[in-house]
């Protein structure tokens, strides 16, 4: 299962958008705004593939020179719990560390906090609502 960085606007990126829409947006009755997707040109786009089929993905968005924000982590429904998300997160942390970042933060869905806690993330704030569901801010120091 290769995990790699992909480029905005490519066929692989289109698969990434479709996966994120299917897993993260459709269940909430939401869709992507074209302006939102256009802002991702500066993000680090990460995806796991099996041959040409996307299995999972996530993005890293620069917050400042020390910190990136993990966003839009998604894994195919039938493959969740098989280590793909953990492998992608490890890859994303290595990419962030290699780029000179010291910390990863995220707005984690309440239902996913246990997954992130097992991988060293800590909840740093009170519960809040985002895109109609409960979230927590979580973070992990990389150095």
C-alpha positions in Angstrom: 0.0 0.0 0.0 2.0 3.0 -1.2 1.4 6.3 0.6 2.5 9.4 -1.3 2.1 13.1 -1.8 -0.1 13.9 -4.7 -0.6 17.1 -6.7 -3.7 19.4 -6.7 -5.8 19.1 -9.8 -4.6 15.7 -10.9 -6.7 12.5 -11.5 -5.4 11.3 -8.1 -6.6 14.5 -6.5 -10.0 14.0 -8.0 -10.2 10.6 -6.4 -9.2 12.2 -3.1 -12.0 14.7 -3.3 -14.5 12.0 -4.2 -13.4 9.9 -1.2 -13.6 12.8 1.2 -17.0 13.7 -0.2 -18.3 10.1 0.2 -16.9 9.6 3.7 -16.9 13.0 5.4 -19.5 15.2 3.6 -22.4 13.2 2.1 -23.3 11.5 5.5 -23.8 15.1 6.8 -25.7 16.3 3.8 -22.8 18.6 2.8 -20.8 19.1 -0.3 -17.5 20.9 -1.2 -17.5 24.5 -2.2 -15.2 25.1 -5.2 -13.5 27.9 -3.4 -12.7 25.6 -0.5 -11.0 23.1 -2.9 -9.2 25.9 -4.7 -7.5 26.9 -1.3 -6.0 23.4 -1.1 -3.4 24.2 -3.8 -0.9 25.2 -1.0 -1.7 22.1 1.2 0.3 18.9 1.4 -2.0 16.3 -0.1 -1.4 12.7 1.1 -3.0 9.5 -0.1 -2.7 5.8 0.1 -3.3 3.7 -3.0 -3.7 0.1 -4.0 -2.7 0.1 -7.7 -4.7 3.1 -9.0 -7.5 3.0 -6.4 -7.4 5.4 -3.5 -7.8 3.8 -0.1 -7.4 6.8 2.2 -6.2 10.4 2.3 -5.5 13.4 4.5 -4.2 17.0 4.1 -1.7 19.1 5.9 -2.4 22.9 6.0 0.3 25.3 7.2 -0.8 27.2 10.3 2.5 29.0 10.8 6.3 28.2 10.5 6.1 25.8 13.5 2.7 24.1 13.0 0.5 22.3 10.5 -3.1 21.3 10.7 -4.2 17.8 9.8 -7.5 17.9 7.9 -9.9 15.7 6.0 -8.6 12.3 7.1 -10.7 9.7 5.3 -10.4 5.9 4.7 -12.7 3.8 2.6 -15.5 2.5 4.8 -14.8 -1.1 4.2 -11.1 -0.6 5.0 -11.4 1.3 8.3 -9.6 -0.4 11.3 -7.0 -2.0 9.1 -4.1 0.4 9.8 -4.4 2.6 6.7 -5.3 5.7 8.8 -2.4 5.1 11.2 0.1 4.5 8.4 -1.1 7.7 6.6 -0.9 9.7 9.8 2.7 8.4 10.5 3.6 9.4 6.9 2.0 12.9 7.4 3.9 13.4 10.6 7.2 12.5 8.9 6.5 14.9 6.0 5.7 17.6 8.5 8.8 16.9 10.6 11.0 16.9 7.4 9.5 20.2 6.4 10.6 21.7 9.7 7.3 21.7 11.6 7.2 21.1 15.4 3.5 20.4 15.9 0.4 18.9 14.3 -3.0 20.2 15.3 -6.5 19.1 14.2 -10.2 19.5 14.7 -11.0 15.9 15.4 -14.5 14.5 15.3 -15.5 13.4 18.7 -16.0 9.9 17.4 -12.3 9.7 16.2 -10.6 11.1 19.3 -9.8 7.5 20.6 -8.0 6.7 17.3 -5.8 9.8 17.5 -5.1 9.4 21.3 -3.7 5.9 20.6 -1.3 7.6 18.2 -0.1 10.2 20.7 -2.5 13.1 20.2 -3.9 15.0 23.1 -7.2 16.9 23.4 -6.3 20.5 24.2 -9.7 22.3 24.4 -13.4 22.0 25.1 -15.8 20.2 22.8 -17.2 22.4 20.0 -19.5 22.0 17.0 -18.2 22.1 13.5 -20.0 21.0 10.3 -23.0 20.1 12.5 -21.1 17.5 14.7 -19.0 17.6 17.9 -15.2 18.1 17.6 -12.2 18.6 19.8 -8.9 20.4 19.1 -6.1 17.8 19.4 -2.3 18.2 19.0 0.9 16.4 19.0 4.5 17.6 19.3 6.8 16.2 16.6 10.1 17.0 18.3 
